[in-house]
């Protein structure tokens, strides 16, 4: 069974580590993290992701640039903006976006 590939973008390393741990604990998902806009763009272009999860830390202009790059490569890929609220909300947002 193919896992859902998730790119997690968050500039706060501790939060990024937590989200990666949570997503990777789900047997249906595999996550890779990026903690800068440049790293996120490079990582996104180097692999096939099913979803991009954007967390705290990027400036609004950086979020807009990232979204533009993603849409240029794949208009249909879901982008979830998640700024906290616990693992239940995190997975609800992911599953809703993947429908």
PEKA-V29298 format. One record per residue. N is the residue number from 1. OMEGA is omega in degrees with one decimal (NA if undefined). D_FIRST is the distance of its C-alpha to the first C-alpha in Angstrom with 1 decimal. Layout:
{{N,OMEGA,D_FIRST} {N,OMEGA,D_FIRST}}
This chain:
{{1,-179.3,0.0} {2,177.0,3.8} {3,172.9,6.4} {4,-178.6,9.6} {5,-174.8,12.2} {6,170.5,15.5} {7,179.4,19.0} {8,-178.8,21.4} {9,179.6,25.1} {10,-177.4,27.9} {11,178.3,31.2} {12,-171.2,31.8} {13,-179.1,30.2} {14,178.3,30.2} {15,177.8,28.5} {16,179.6,25.9} {17,180.0,25.2} {18,-179.4,24.9} {19,177.3,22.5} {20,179.2,20.3} {21,-179.9,20.4} {22,-178.2,19.6} {23,-179.3,16.6} {24,175.8,15.2} {25,176.8,15.9} {26,-175.4,13.3} {27,-179.6,10.1} {28,-173.1,8.2} {29,174.0,10.5} {30,-175.7,12.2} {31,173.0,15.8} {32,-176.9,18.6} {33,173.7,22.2} {34,-178.0,25.3} {35,171.2,28.7} {36,177.2,30.8} {37,-179.0,30.7} {38,178.8,31.1} {39,179.3,28.2} {40,-179.3,26.0} {41,179.5,27.0} {42,-179.5,26.6} {43,-179.8,23.1} {44,-178.3,22.0} {45,-174.4,23.5} {46,-177.0,21.9} {47,178.0,18.2} {48,-179.9,15.9} {49,177.1,15.5} {50,-176.7,14.3} {51,173.0,17.0} {52,-179.9,20.2} {53,-178.2,21.7} {54,177.9,25.4} {55,-174.1,27.4} {56,168.6,31.1} {57,178.6,33.3} {58,172.1,33.2} {59,-179.2,36.3} {60,179.3,36.2} {61,178.0,37.0} {62,176.6,34.1} {63,179.4,31.6} {64,178.2,33.1} {65,178.6,32.8} {66,179.2,29.2} {67,178.1,28.4} {68,179.3,30.5} {69,-179.2,28.6} {70,-178.6,25.2} {71,178.1,26.6} {72,-179.9,28.1} {73,-176.0,24.9} {74,-175.9,22.7} {75,-173.3,24.5} {76,-176.6,21.6} {77,178.9,19.7} {78,173.7,20.4} {79,-179.4,22.8} {80,174.7,23.3} {81,-175.0,26.6} {82,-176.5,26.4} {83,177.5,29.6} {84,177.9,29.2} {85,175.0,29.3} {86,-174.6,27.0} {87,178.0,23.4} {88,177.7,23.5} {89,179.4,24.7} {90,-177.5,22.3} {91,175.2,19.1} {92,179.0,21.0} {93,179.1,21.8} {94,-177.8,18.2} {95,177.0,16.9} {96,-178.7,20.0} {97,-177.7,19.7} {98,-179.2,16.2} {99,NA,17.5}}
